């Protein structure tokens, strides 16, 4: 496949959400031509100020683009966008490239690749590690699965939106790697939440505890900013709790299929689910609140 360039390639982007919007914006600011589609048209229209155009439908977008990128919230949304009479595969040009950035079941990525091949469309599953600020700064990490030549051809896109990008192997490999990474992300956040609740209950000042914990070598860079925001009681969503819950479900399903035991992941998933019942959109770091709440209830009893 020929290398993709900002001068020659028309991009389409489906899903202008938490991650899709900053990614699409960076591509526009780098000189790529981008047509956007979102079921909430106003979200796609936000990109007009950066030089983007708005597609009336997935079909219209797919028929006019060399590369179709998507960043969607669920397997069902991905299958709906790519399948059916109004979907990408029926309407895309032969020789087009699909880059699905969504976090989905690896089997979904593999099915997309097969469906695309039947229509002469190459498909990459290129999953994202990083939250909204990293997307805004072009500092994401990407994990790619699919044809290695297609992955290499798309490096001009990856270099705009990511600081690091890795080819992992055949279709589904990018999806698997994302779930491996998010296992550590979710369990790590749960461990921090428990440690914070322990320190508070044992008598440490909350803000001092959080500040010092953020300076230790045992806290991963992805979690440091969460501690800084927790000091301000800021749990506004950068990586929403509901998406972490969805990912935990995908992880546990993959583990069951692969025969892997995941006791810590299962426990962290249960705490995430408890916090989700609070009913408002929060960042996944809000599990800190859940563990503080449980510690407080334990103290009262």
N, C-alpha and C positions, 0 to 999 in steps of 0.2 A: 504494500500500500504506500502511495506517495505521502510525503510528509505534509502535515496540516500546517497552514500558514495563515496569519491574520490578513494577508493581502488577497489570498485566493479562496479561502474557505468560509462558507456561510454556516454559522452555528445556530442551532435551535436549543432552547432551554425550557424544560417542562418542570414546574414546581418551584415557585418563587417564594420559598418559606424562610425559616430561620437561617438555614445554610445556603439555600439556593440563591437568595437575593444577593448576599455579598459576593458569592462566587461569580454569578452572572455579571455583577457590576465590575469586578476586577477584569474580567475578560473584555468588557466594553472599553474600560479605561486603557487596556493594553492594545487596543486597536482592532479587536475582532468585531465582525458584524454578527450581532446576536438578535434573533427573533425569540420572544418570550411568550409562554403560555402558562396560565394558571387558571384553575376553575373559578377563582375569585379574580376577575379581570383587573380590578384595581391594583392588585399586587404586581401584575405584569406591567401595568402602566407606570409604576414607580421607576421603571428602568428607562423610560423615554428620555428623561432629563440627562441621561448618560449616553444617549445615542442609540438606545435599543428600539426595536419595533415590537408591536404586539400582534401575535397570530390569533386569528378568530377561532381556531380549533387545533387539536393535535394533528388532525389529518392535513390541514393547510400548512402547518409548521413542518411536518415531516416530508411533505412533497417538495418543499423549497430549500431544504438544507442538506449540506454535505455531512454534517455531524449533528447528531441529536444527543444532548445531555439531559439527564433527569435526576432529580433529587426529591424523592417522594417518601411519604411517611410509613408505608406498609406494603407488604407483598401484594395485597389486593389492589392497591392503587397502581403499582407497577404493572401488574398483569392487565389492568383495565386500559392503561395508556398504550401499551404495546400490542395488545390483542384486539380482535374484533374488526368490523368493517371500517370503523373510524379511527383505528389505532395506527401506530407508527409503522408496523411491519407491512401492512397492506399498502400504505401510501408512500413509503420511503423510496428514494431512488435506489436502483441496484448499484452496489458498490459503496453505499453510504456506511457510516460508522455510528454505532450507538455506544455511548458511554453512560452506564447507569451508576450513579453515585449513591444510590439508596442502600440502606442497611436492611437486607432481606435474608431469607433462608437461602443457603447456597444452592439448594435444588431449584429455587426460582431463577437464580442466575443461570444455571445450566439449562433450564427450559427456555429461557430467553435466547440463549446462544443457539439452540437447536431451531427455534422458530425463526430467528433471524437468518440462519444459514439457508433455510428453505426459500427465503425471499431474496437471497443474494446480499444480505446485510450482515456485516461483522458486528459482534457485540463484545464489549469489555465490561466486566464488573470491577469498578474502581471505587473502593469504599474509602470513607473519610475518617481520619482521626484528628480531633480538634474541635473546639467550640466556636461560637460565633465570632469572638474577637480574633481568633486565629484565622478564620475565613476572611475577615475584613483586612487583615494584614498580609494575606497570602502566605501564611505560615502553617498551613495544614500539612499532615502526612497522609499519603495515599497508598493504598494496597491494591494492586492490579491483578486481575485474572482474565484469561482469554488468550488470543493469539499474540505472541511476543512481538511480531512485526507491526501489528496494529498499535500495540502499546508504545513502541518506539516512535511510530509516526505521529502519535498524539502528544509527544513530549512538549511541544510548544504550548499546549493548553495546560499541561500539568505544571510547567515551570512558572506560570503566571499565578496559579492558585495555591501552590504548595511549596514548602521549603524542601521536603523530601518526598520521593515517590519510588515505590518498589514494585517490581514485577515478581509475582509469587508462583505463577504456574497456570495450568489450564483453567477453563471456565469454572467459576465457583471458588477459586482460590482466594480472590480478593475478599469475598464475602466471609469465608472461613476466618481469614486473618483478622478482619474487623471484629468478629465475635470473640476471638482469642484476646484481643486487646481490650475490648469492653468488659470482658470478665475481670481483668485486672483493675480496670477503671472503677467498676461498680463495687467490687470487694474492697478495694483500697479506700473508697469513700465510706463504706460501712465501718471499716476498721478505725478510720479517723473519728467517725461519729461516736463510736464506743469509747475511744480514748478520751475524747473531749468530755463526754458525760462522766467518765470515771474521774478525771482531774477535777471537774467542778464539784462533784459530790464529795470528793476527798478534801475539798477546801481551797483549791486554787482559784485565784481571780480569773474570771472568764477571758477577758481581753488579753491579759498577760499570758495565759495559757495558750490562746490561739496564736498570738504573736510569736512566742518562742517556738511553738510547734512548727510554724511555717519556716523557721530558720534551721530546722534539723535536717540531717541527711536522709532520714527515713521517709520523708514526705516527698512524693513524686512531684515534678514540676506542674503536672496537670491539676494537682490538688492544692498547690500553694495559694493560687488566687482565690480558691474557694474559702480558705481560712480567712483571708483578708476581707472577703465580702461578708463572711459570717460575723466578723467583729462589728459590722455595721447592720447586722440583721438583714442583709440584702440577699434574698433568695429568688430574685427575679430570674426568669429562665434564660440561660445561655445554652445549656443542654437540658431540655425539659425532663422532669421526672417521669412523665408518661412515656417518653421515648426510651429512657433507661429501663423502664418496666417492660416495654416491648422487646428490647434487646435481651433482657434476662430470659424472657420466654423463648426467644430464638436460640439462645445459648443452651438452655436446658433441653430443648428439643434436639439440637445437634448432639449434645452429650448423650442423650438417650439412644439416638441412632448410632452413635459411634461406640457406645459402651463405656463412656467415661464417667467416673464418679465425681460429683460436684457438690459436696455438702456445704461448703462455705458460700458458694454461689446461690444455692437454694435458700440459705438463711438470709443472705443479703436481699434476695428477691422478695422474701416475705416482709422485710422491714420496709422496702420501697413501696410495696403494696399497701401497707398500713398508712404510710404518709400520703399516698395518693388519695386516700379516703377523705382527706381534709377538704378536697373539692375545688381547690384553686390551682392555677397553673404556677408551678414552682420549678426551680432548678433541682437537679438530682442531688445536690448537696444538702437539700432540705432534710435528708435523713438525720442530720445533726439535730434538728428540732425534734424529730421522733425519739431519738435516744435520750435527749434531755428531758422530754416529756415522760418517758418511761422511768428514768431515774428519779424524777420528781414524784411520780405516783408511788414508786417503791419506798421512797422516804416517808411519804404520808402514811403508808400502811404499816 
